[in-house]
Amino acid sequence: MTKADIVNEISKSTGIEKAVVLETVEKFMETVKDSLAQGNNVYLRGFGSFIIKTRSEKTARNISKNTTIIIPEHKIPAFKPAKVFMDEVK
């Protein structure tokens, strides 16, 4: 399902114009992204959590040059579904 499909589905079920729904969905995604960029997790009860995970420093190999490189510790965004969410999907 794409963002356009989500917008169409919400528009059909609520009767709200697609342009308004699209703007709302875009603003939601922007708010989640900005919050994660500031280091804050986003918790949506019954749905899940958008969290920041920290990946440890690790050693990797560049096989084309046959050298070892160090990948520094870094943060990545992640989604952790709620138990209710997981139960519905199963």
Biopython code that builds the backbone (N, CA, C, O; Angstrom):
import numpy as np
from Bio.PDB.StructureBuilder import StructureBuilder

atoms = [
    (1, "MET", "N", (0.852, -1.174, 0.000)),
    (1, "MET", "CA", (0.000, 0.000, 0.000)),
    (1, "MET", "C", (0.897, 1.236, 0.000)),
    (1, "MET", "O", (1.845, 1.328, 0.780)),
    (2, "THR", "N", (0.593, 2.164, -0.866)),
    (2, "THR", "CA", (1.377, 3.389, -0.972)),
    (2, "THR", "C", (0.702, 4.525, -0.201)),
    (2, "THR", "O", (-0.412, 4.371, 0.301)),
    (3, "LYS", "N", (1.383, 5.652, -0.117)),
    (3, "LYS", "CA", (0.811, 6.811, 0.551)),
    (3, "LYS", "C", (-0.474, 7.249, -0.155)),
    (3, "LYS", "O", (-1.445, 7.633, 0.497)),
    (4, "ALA", "N", (-0.475, 7.190, -1.472)),
    (4, "ALA", "CA", (-1.675, 7.567, -2.237)),
    (4, "ALA", "C", (-2.839, 6.632, -1.911)),
    (4, "ALA", "O", (-3.981, 7.080, -1.800)),
    (5, "ASP", "N", (-2.559, 5.341, -1.757)),
    (5, "ASP", "CA", (-3.603, 4.379, -1.399)),
    (5, "ASP", "C", (-4.167, 4.685, -0.011)),
    (5, "ASP", "O", (-5.376, 4.600, 0.207)),
    (6, "ILE", "N", (-3.292, 5.037, 0.916)),
    (6, "ILE", "CA", (-3.727, 5.383, 2.271)),
    (6, "ILE", "C", (-4.626, 6.614, 2.230)),
    (6, "ILE", "O", (-5.678, 6.646, 2.868)),
    (7, "VAL", "N", (-4.203, 7.623, 1.478)),
    (7, "VAL", "CA", (-4.993, 8.854, 1.359)),
    (7, "VAL", "C", (-6.359, 8.545, 0.756)),
    (7, "VAL", "O", (-7.374, 9.035, 1.250)),
    (8, "ASN", "N", (-6.398, 7.741, -0.301)),
    (8, "ASN", "CA", (-7.669, 7.379, -0.929)),
    (8, "ASN", "C", (-8.578, 6.630, 0.038)),
    (8, "ASN", "O", (-9.777, 6.902, 0.094)),
    (9, "GLU", "N", (-8.028, 5.698, 0.792)),
    (9, "GLU", "CA", (-8.802, 4.897, 1.741)),
    (9, "GLU", "C", (-9.385, 5.776, 2.853)),
    (9, "GLU", "O", (-10.558, 5.640, 3.203)),
    (10, "ILE", "N", (-8.571, 6.669, 3.402)),
    (10, "ILE", "CA", (-9.059, 7.561, 4.465)),
    (10, "ILE", "C", (-10.114, 8.512, 3.909)),
    (10, "ILE", "O", (-11.120, 8.778, 4.566)),
    (11, "SER", "N", (-9.887, 9.019, 2.711)),
    (11, "SER", "CA", (-10.832, 9.935, 2.079)),
    (11, "SER", "C", (-12.184, 9.261, 1.848)),
    (11, "SER", "O", (-13.231, 9.858, 2.098)),
    (12, "LYS", "N", (-12.156, 8.011, 1.369)),
    (12, "LYS", "CA", (-13.406, 7.269, 1.134)),
    (12, "LYS", "C", (-14.161, 7.003, 2.432)),
    (12, "LYS", "O", (-15.377, 7.181, 2.500)),
    (13, "SER", "N", (-13.437, 6.581, 3.451)),
    (13, "SER", "CA", (-14.114, 6.177, 4.692)),
    (13, "SER", "C", (-14.587, 7.354, 5.539)),
    (13, "SER", "O", (-15.521, 7.200, 6.325)),
    (14, "THR", "N", (-13.965, 8.529, 5.398)),
    (14, "THR", "CA", (-14.363, 9.679, 6.213)),
    (14, "THR", "C", (-15.145, 10.738, 5.445)),
    (14, "THR", "O", (-15.851, 11.545, 6.049)),
    (15, "GLY", "N", (-15.026, 10.742, 4.131)),
    (15, "GLY", "CA", (-15.701, 11.768, 3.339)),
    (15, "GLY", "C", (-14.936, 13.078, 3.276)),
    (15, "GLY", "O", (-15.450, 14.070, 2.760)),
    (16, "ILE", "N", (-13.723, 13.097, 3.791)),
    (16, "ILE", "CA", (-12.897, 14.306, 3.751)),
    (16, "ILE", "C", (-12.176, 14.355, 2.405)),
    (16, "ILE", "O", (-11.801, 13.317, 1.859)),
    (17, "GLU", "N", (-11.982, 15.559, 1.873)),
    (17, "GLU", "CA", (-11.321, 15.724, 0.580)),
    (17, "GLU", "C", (-9.909, 15.139, 0.602)),
    (17, "GLU", "O", (-9.220, 15.184, 1.621)),
    (18, "LYS", "N", (-9.493, 14.591, -0.538)),
    (18, "LYS", "CA", (-8.170, 13.969, -0.639)),
    (18, "LYS", "C", (-7.048, 14.954, -0.350)),
    (18, "LYS", "O", (-6.046, 14.582, 0.260)),
    (19, "ALA", "N", (-7.195, 16.194, -0.774)),
    (19, "ALA", "CA", (-6.140, 17.198, -0.558)),
    (19, "ALA", "C", (-5.923, 17.445, 0.932)),
    (19, "ALA", "O", (-4.786, 17.600, 1.378)),
    (20, "VAL", "N", (-7.001, 17.481, 1.697)),
    (20, "VAL", "CA", (-6.907, 17.709, 3.144)),
    (20, "VAL", "C", (-6.271, 16.498, 3.820)),
    (20, "VAL", "O", (-5.418, 16.639, 4.696)),
    (21, "VAL", "N", (-6.698, 15.309, 3.401)),
    (21, "VAL", "CA", (-6.139, 14.076, 3.964)),
    (21, "VAL", "C", (-4.650, 13.978, 3.638)),
    (21, "VAL", "O", (-3.849, 13.627, 4.505)),
    (22, "LEU", "N", (-4.273, 14.282, 2.401)),
    (22, "LEU", "CA", (-2.870, 14.232, 1.991)),
    (22, "LEU", "C", (-2.035, 15.198, 2.834)),
    (22, "LEU", "O", (-0.948, 14.843, 3.292)),
    (23, "GLU", "N", (-2.536, 16.401, 3.037)),
    (23, "GLU", "CA", (-1.812, 17.385, 3.844)),
    (23, "GLU", "C", (-1.649, 16.893, 5.282)),
    (23, "GLU", "O", (-0.597, 17.091, 5.890)),
    (24, "THR", "N", (-2.679, 16.259, 5.823)),
    (24, "THR", "CA", (-2.624, 15.733, 7.188)),
    (24, "THR", "C", (-1.616, 14.596, 7.298)),
    (24, "THR", "O", (-0.833, 14.552, 8.247)),
    (25, "VAL", "N", (-1.629, 13.682, 6.343)),
    (25, "VAL", "CA", (-0.688, 12.559, 6.347)),
    (25, "VAL", "C", (0.741, 13.071, 6.211)),
    (25, "VAL", "O", (1.637, 12.608, 6.918)),
    (26, "GLU", "N", (0.958, 14.023, 5.309)),
    (26, "GLU", "CA", (2.290, 14.613, 5.127)),
    (26, "GLU", "C", (2.775, 15.283, 6.421)),
    (26, "GLU", "O", (3.936, 15.134, 6.803)),
    (27, "LYS", "N", (1.893, 16.008, 7.081)),
    (27, "LYS", "CA", (2.256, 16.698, 8.315)),
    (27, "LYS", "C", (2.561, 15.693, 9.416)),
    (27, "LYS", "O", (3.480, 15.910, 10.206)),
    (28, "PHE", "N", (1.805, 14.591, 9.485)),
    (28, "PHE", "CA", (2.073, 13.540, 10.468)),
    (28, "PHE", "C", (3.465, 12.963, 10.256)),
    (28, "PHE", "O", (4.233, 12.826, 11.208)),
    (29, "MET", "N", (3.792, 12.627, 9.015)),
    (29, "MET", "CA", (5.101, 12.044, 8.720)),
    (29, "MET", "C", (6.216, 13.042, 9.026)),
    (29, "MET", "O", (7.261, 12.657, 9.551)),
    (30, "GLU", "N", (6.010, 14.294, 8.709)),
    (30, "GLU", "CA", (7.012, 15.332, 8.989)),
    (30, "GLU", "C", (7.222, 15.494, 10.495)),
    (30, "GLU", "O", (8.353, 15.655, 10.953)),
    (31, "THR", "N", (6.134, 15.450, 11.261)),
    (31, "THR", "CA", (6.225, 15.584, 12.712)),
    (31, "THR", "C", (6.980, 14.416, 13.325)),
    (31, "THR", "O", (7.810, 14.614, 14.213)),
    (32, "VAL", "N", (6.703, 13.193, 12.862)),
    (32, "VAL", "CA", (7.414, 12.016, 13.359)),
    (32, "VAL", "C", (8.899, 12.125, 13.019)),
    (32, "VAL", "O", (9.754, 11.877, 13.869)),
    (33, "LYS", "N", (9.200, 12.493, 11.783)),
    (33, "LYS", "CA", (10.591, 12.627, 11.343)),
    (33, "LYS", "C", (11.332, 13.696, 12.150)),
    (33, "LYS", "O", (12.464, 13.471, 12.576)),
    (34, "ASP", "N", (10.712, 14.840, 12.360)),
    (34, "ASP", "CA", (11.343, 15.921, 13.125)),
    (34, "ASP", "C", (11.571, 15.506, 14.574)),
    (34, "ASP", "O", (12.606, 15.822, 15.160)),
    (35, "SER", "N", (10.609, 14.802, 15.144)),
    (35, "SER", "CA", (10.738, 14.355, 16.519)),
    (35, "SER", "C", (11.893, 13.368, 16.671)),
    (35, "SER", "O", (12.664, 13.463, 17.625)),
    (36, "LEU", "N", (12.020, 12.432, 15.750)),
    (36, "LEU", "CA", (13.121, 11.476, 15.788)),
    (36, "LEU", "C", (14.457, 12.175, 15.566)),
    (36, "LEU", "O", (15.454, 11.817, 16.193)),
    (37, "ALA", "N", (14.486, 13.159, 14.688)),
    (37, "ALA", "CA", (15.717, 13.903, 14.428)),
    (37, "ALA", "C", (16.186, 14.663, 15.669)),
    (37, "ALA", "O", (17.384, 14.875, 15.854)),
    (38, "GLN", "N", (15.247, 15.071, 16.513)),
    (38, "GLN", "CA", (15.584, 15.771, 17.749)),
    (38, "GLN", "C", (15.926, 14.807, 18.876)),
    (38, "GLN", "O", (16.286, 15.238, 19.972)),
    (39, "GLY", "N", (15.817, 13.504, 18.616)),
    (39, "GLY", "CA", (16.164, 12.504, 19.624)),
    (39, "GLY", "C", (15.003, 12.036, 20.471)),
    (39, "GLY", "O", (15.209, 11.363, 21.481)),
    (40, "ASN", "N", (13.779, 12.379, 20.079)),
    (40, "ASN", "CA", (12.589, 11.981, 20.836)),
    (40, "ASN", "C", (11.890, 10.810, 20.154)),
    (40, "ASN", "O", (11.746, 10.800, 18.931)),
    (41, "ASN", "N", (11.456, 9.827, 20.933)),
    (41, "ASN", "CA", (10.675, 8.719, 20.397)),
    (41, "ASN", "C", (9.219, 9.141, 20.270)),
    (41, "ASN", "O", (8.772, 10.059, 20.958)),
    (42, "VAL", "N", (8.473, 8.468, 19.385)),
    (42, "VAL", "CA", (7.056, 8.752, 19.182)),
    (42, "VAL", "C", (6.279, 7.489, 19.529)),
    (42, "VAL", "O", (6.523, 6.430, 18.951)),
    (43, "TYR", "N", (5.337, 7.597, 20.479)),
    (43, "TYR", "CA", (4.564, 6.453, 20.940)),
    (43, "TYR", "C", (3.102, 6.624, 20.538)),
    (43, "TYR", "O", (2.470, 7.620, 20.889)),
    (44, "LEU", "N", (2.568, 5.651, 19.801)),
    (44, "LEU", "CA", (1.165, 5.666, 19.394)),
    (44, "LEU", "C", (0.494, 4.442, 20.010)),
    (44, "LEU", "O", (0.648, 3.326, 19.514)),
    (45, "ARG", "N", (-0.248, 4.656, 21.086)),
    (45, "ARG", "CA", (-0.872, 3.560, 21.824)),
    (45, "ARG", "C", (-1.758, 2.719, 20.904)),
    (45, "ARG", "O", (-2.592, 3.252, 20.173)),
    (46, "GLY", "N", (-1.569, 1.412, 20.949)),
    (46, "GLY", "CA", (-2.352, 0.494, 20.137)),
    (46, "GLY", "C", (-1.812, 0.305, 18.731)),
    (46, "GLY", "O", (-2.290, -0.561, 17.998)),
    (47, "PHE", "N", (-0.829, 1.098, 18.346)),
    (47, "PHE", "CA", (-0.244, 0.989, 17.008)),
    (47, "PHE", "C", (1.219, 0.593, 17.083)),
    (47, "PHE", "O", (1.616, -0.429, 16.523)),
    (48, "GLY", "N", (2.030, 1.400, 17.774)),
    (48, "GLY", "CA", (3.441, 1.085, 17.906)),
    (48, "GLY", "C", (4.253, 2.310, 18.244)),
    (48, "GLY", "O", (3.713, 3.378, 18.530)),
    (49, "SER", "N", (5.565, 2.140, 18.206)),
    (49, "SER", "CA", (6.481, 3.216, 18.568)),
    (49, "SER", "C", (7.512, 3.423, 17.473)),
    (49, "SER", "O", (8.070, 2.466, 16.936)),
    (50, "PHE", "N", (7.753, 4.671, 17.154)),
    (50, "PHE", "CA", (8.859, 5.042, 16.280)),
    (50, "PHE", "C", (9.994, 5.394, 17.221)),
    (50, "PHE", "O", (9.896, 6.360, 17.978)),
    (51, "ILE", "N", (11.069, 4.621, 17.183)),
    (51, "ILE", "CA", (12.144, 4.785, 18.145)),
    (51, "ILE", "C", (13.477, 4.984, 17.426)),
    (51, "ILE", "O", (13.599, 4.751, 16.223)),
    (52, "ILE", "N", (14.465, 5.418, 18.192)),
    (52, "ILE", "CA", (15.814, 5.590, 17.674)),
    (52, "ILE", "C", (16.669, 4.481, 18.275)),
    (52, "ILE", "O", (16.760, 4.347, 19.495)),
    (53, "LYS", "N", (17.289, 3.694, 17.415)),
    (53, "LYS", "CA", (18.187, 2.642, 17.875)),
    (53, "LYS", "C", (19.625, 3.081, 17.619)),
    (53, "LYS", "O", (19.913, 3.787, 16.652)),
    (54, "THR", "N", (20.516, 2.650, 18.502)),
    (54, "THR", "CA", (21.924, 2.961, 18.351)),
    (54, "THR", "C", (22.657, 1.713, 17.885)),
    (54, "THR", "O", (22.617, 0.676, 18.548)),
    (55, "ARG", "N", (23.318, 1.816, 16.758)),
    (55, "ARG", "CA", (24.131, 0.717, 16.249)),
    (55, "ARG", "C", (25.553, 0.890, 16.760)),
    (55, "ARG", "O", (26.120, 1.979, 16.671)),
    (56, "SER", "N", (26.125, -0.170, 17.291)),
    (56, "SER", "CA", (27.478, -0.118, 17.841)),
    (56, "SER", "C", (28.511, 0.047, 16.740)),
    (56, "SER", "O", (28.253, -0.221, 15.566)),
    (57, "GLU", "N", (29.680, 0.494, 17.150)),
    (57, "GLU", "CA", (30.806, 0.580, 16.217)),
    (57, "GLU", "C", (31.171, -0.837, 15.781)),
    (57, "GLU", "O", (31.148, -1.768, 16.586)),
    (58, "LYS", "N", (31.507, -0.991, 14.503)),
    (58, "LYS", "CA", (31.892, -2.317, 14.046)),
    (58, "LYS", "C", (32.969, -2.235, 12.978)),
    (58, "LYS", "O", (33.188, -1.193, 12.360)),
    (59, "THR", "N", (33.625, -3.352, 12.783)),
    (59, "THR", "CA", (34.670, -3.457, 11.778)),
    (59, "THR", "C", (34.078, -4.103, 10.535)),
    (59, "THR", "O", (33.370, -5.105, 10.631)),
    (60, "ALA", "N", (34.362, -3.537, 9.378)),
    (60, "ALA", "CA", (33.868, -4.078, 8.108)),
    (60, "ALA", "C", (35.034, -4.170, 7.133)),
    (60, "ALA", "O", (36.114, -3.635, 7.382)),
    (61, "ARG", "N", (34.799, -4.857, 6.023)),
    (61, "ARG", "CA", (35.850, -5.011, 5.021)),
    (61, "ARG", "C", (35.405, -4.440, 3.694)),
    (61, "ARG", "O", (34.267, -4.635, 3.266)),
    (62, "ASN", "N", (36.316, -3.731, 3.048)),
    (62, "ASN", "CA", (36.108, -3.277, 1.686)),
    (62, "ASN", "C", (36.764, -4.339, 0.807)),
    (62, "ASN", "O", (37.984, -4.352, 0.648)),
    (63, "ILE", "N", (35.951, -5.228, 0.237)),
    (63, "ILE", "CA", (36.528, -6.367, -0.471)),
    (63, "ILE", "C", (37.200, -5.986, -1.781)),
    (63, "ILE", "O", (38.080, -6.710, -2.248)),
    (64, "SER", "N", (36.811, -4.871, -2.385)),
    (64, "SER", "CA", (37.452, -4.478, -3.640)),
    (64, "SER", "C", (38.891, -3.996, -3.416)),
    (64, "SER", "O", (39.757, -4.203, -4.266)),
    (65, "LYS", "N", (39.141, -3.353, -2.269)),
    (65, "LYS", "CA", (40.493, -2.870, -1.956)),
    (65, "LYS", "C", (41.194, -3.759, -0.935)),
    (65, "LYS", "O", (42.367, -3.551, -0.625)),
    (66, "ASN", "N", (40.470, -4.755, -0.410)),
    (66, "ASN", "CA", (40.987, -5.670, 0.599)),
    (66, "ASN", "C", (41.518, -4.919, 1.820)),
    (66, "ASN", "O", (42.618, -5.184, 2.304)),
    (67, "THR", "N", (40.696, -3.962, 2.310)),
    (67, "THR", "CA", (41.073, -3.188, 3.485)),
    (67, "THR", "C", (40.002, -3.313, 4.553)),
    (67, "THR", "O", (38.856, -3.660, 4.268)),
    (68, "THR", "N", (40.388, -3.029, 5.776)),
    (68, "THR", "CA", (39.453, -3.030, 6.891)),
    (68, "THR", "C", (39.078, -1.594, 7.214)),
    (68, "THR", "O", (39.936, -0.712, 7.262)),
    (69, "ILE", "N", (37.787, -1.366, 7.436)),
    (69, "ILE", "CA", (37.324, -0.029, 7.814)),
    (69, "ILE", "C", (36.517, -0.132, 9.107)),
    (69, "ILE", "O", (35.944, -1.177, 9.414)),
    (70, "ILE", "N", (36.484, 0.945, 9.843)),
    (70, "ILE", "CA", (35.707, 1.025, 11.074)),
    (70, "ILE", "C", (34.446, 1.841, 10.779)),
    (70, "ILE", "O", (34.526, 2.981, 10.320)),
    (71, "ILE", "N", (33.295, 1.248, 11.046)),
    (71, "ILE", "CA", (32.034, 1.977, 10.913)),
    (71, "ILE", "C", (31.701, 2.497, 12.314)),
    (71, "ILE", "O", (31.496, 1.700, 13.229)),
    (72, "PRO", "N", (31.645, 3.814, 12.493)),
    (72, "PRO", "CA", (31.419, 4.364, 13.838)),
    (72, "PRO", "C", (30.000, 4.083, 14.343)),
    (72, "PRO", "O", (29.103, 3.747, 13.570)),
    (73, "GLU", "N", (29.824, 4.227, 15.649)),
    (73, "GLU", "CA", (28.498, 4.089, 16.249)),
    (73, "GLU", "C", (27.575, 5.123, 15.614)),
    (73, "GLU", "O", (27.967, 6.272, 15.412)),
    (74, "HIS", "N", (26.350, 4.712, 15.301)),
    (74, "HIS", "CA", (25.404, 5.643, 14.693)),
    (74, "HIS", "C", (23.976, 5.279, 15.089)),
    (74, "HIS", "O", (23.718, 4.186, 15.594)),
    (75, "LYS", "N", (23.070, 6.195, 14.854)),
    (75, "LYS", "CA", (21.671, 6.005, 15.219)),
    (75, "LYS", "C", (20.840, 5.791, 13.966)),
    (75, "LYS", "O", (21.102, 6.377, 12.915)),
    (76, "ILE", "N", (19.815, 4.924, 14.103)),
    (76, "ILE", "CA", (18.906, 4.657, 13.002)),
    (76, "ILE", "C", (17.468, 4.699, 13.506)),
    (76, "ILE", "O", (17.210, 4.348, 14.657)),
    (77, "PRO", "N", (16.528, 5.121, 12.661)),
    (77, "PRO", "CA", (15.124, 5.074, 13.066)),
    (77, "PRO", "C", (14.604, 3.645, 12.947)),
    (77, "PRO", "O", (15.054, 2.877, 12.096)),
    (78, "ALA", "N", (13.650, 3.299, 13.812)),
    (78, "ALA", "CA", (13.058, 1.960, 13.781)),
    (78, "ALA", "C", (11.598, 2.053, 14.213)),
    (78, "ALA", "O", (11.186, 3.019, 14.856)),
    (79, "PHE", "N", (10.832, 1.042, 13.852)),
    (79, "PHE", "CA", (9.429, 0.954, 14.265)),
    (79, "PHE", "C", (9.246, -0.315, 15.066)),
    (79, "PHE", "O", (9.655, -1.395, 14.639)),
    (80, "LYS", "N", (8.634, -0.185, 16.223)),
    (80, "LYS", "CA", (8.342, -1.333, 17.074)),
    (80, "LYS", "C", (6.823, -1.415, 17.212)),
    (80, "LYS", "O", (6.223, -0.570, 17.877)),
    (81, "PRO", "N", (6.189, -2.420, 16.594)),
    (81, "PRO", "CA", (4.729, -2.513, 16.659)),
    (81, "PRO", "C", (4.233, -2.857, 18.062)),
    (81, "PRO", "O", (4.914, -3.544, 18.823)),
    (82, "ALA", "N", (3.044, -2.372, 18.388)),
    (82, "ALA", "CA", (2.416, -2.670, 19.678)),
    (82, "ALA", "C", (1.919, -4.110, 19.674)),
    (82, "ALA", "O", (1.734, -4.707, 18.614)),
    (83, "LYS", "N", (1.705, -4.662, 20.860)),
    (83, "LYS", "CA", (1.250, -6.050, 20.986)),
    (83, "LYS", "C", (-0.101, -6.238, 20.290)),
    (83, "LYS", "O", (-0.316, -7.248, 19.621)),
    (84, "VAL", "N", (-1.003, -5.279, 20.443)),
    (84, "VAL", "CA", (-2.321, -5.355, 19.799)),
    (84, "VAL", "C", (-2.160, -5.403, 18.277)),
    (84, "VAL", "O", (-2.857, -6.156, 17.596)),
    (85, "PHE", "N", (-1.250, -4.607, 17.761)),
    (85, "PHE", "CA", (-0.939, -4.568, 16.330)),
    (85, "PHE", "C", (-0.444, -5.927, 15.864)),
    (85, "PHE", "O", (-0.907, -6.458, 14.855)),
    (86, "MET", "N", (0.501, -6.483, 16.611)),
    (86, "MET", "CA", (1.081, -7.784, 16.262)),
    (86, "MET", "C", (0.035, -8.892, 16.298)),
    (86, "MET", "O", (0.030, -9.772, 15.438)),
    (87, "ASP", "N", (-0.847, -8.851, 17.291)),
    (87, "ASP", "CA", (-1.895, -9.880, 17.408)),
    (87, "ASP", "C", (-2.842, -9.837, 16.214)),
    (87, "ASP", "O", (-3.293, -10.884, 15.750)),
    (88, "GLU", "N", (-3.153, -8.635, 15.706)),
    (88, "GLU", "CA", (-4.056, -8.504, 14.546)),
    (88, "GLU", "C", (-3.396, -9.026, 13.271)),
    (88, "GLU", "O", (-4.066, -9.605, 12.416)),
    (89, "VAL", "N", (-2.101, -8.825, 13.145)),
    (89, "VAL", "CA", (-1.389, -9.236, 11.935)),
    (89, "VAL", "C", (-1.225, -10.751, 11.890)),
    (89, "VAL", "O", (-1.278, -11.356, 10.820)),
    (90, "LYS", "N", (-1.028, -11.356, 13.050)),
    (90, "LYS", "CA", (-0.805, -12.822, 13.095)),
    (90, "LYS", "C", (-1.960, -13.598, 12.621)),
    (90, "LYS", "O", (-1.913, -14.828, 12.604)),
]
sb = StructureBuilder()
sb.init_structure("model")
sb.init_model(0)
sb.init_chain("A")
sb.init_seg("    ")
for serial, (resi, resn, name, xyz) in enumerate(atoms, 1):
    if name == "N":
        sb.init_residue(resn, " ", resi, " ")
    sb.init_atom(name, np.array(xyz, "f"), 0.0, 1.0, " ", f" {name:<3s}", serial, name[0])
structure = sb.get_structure()
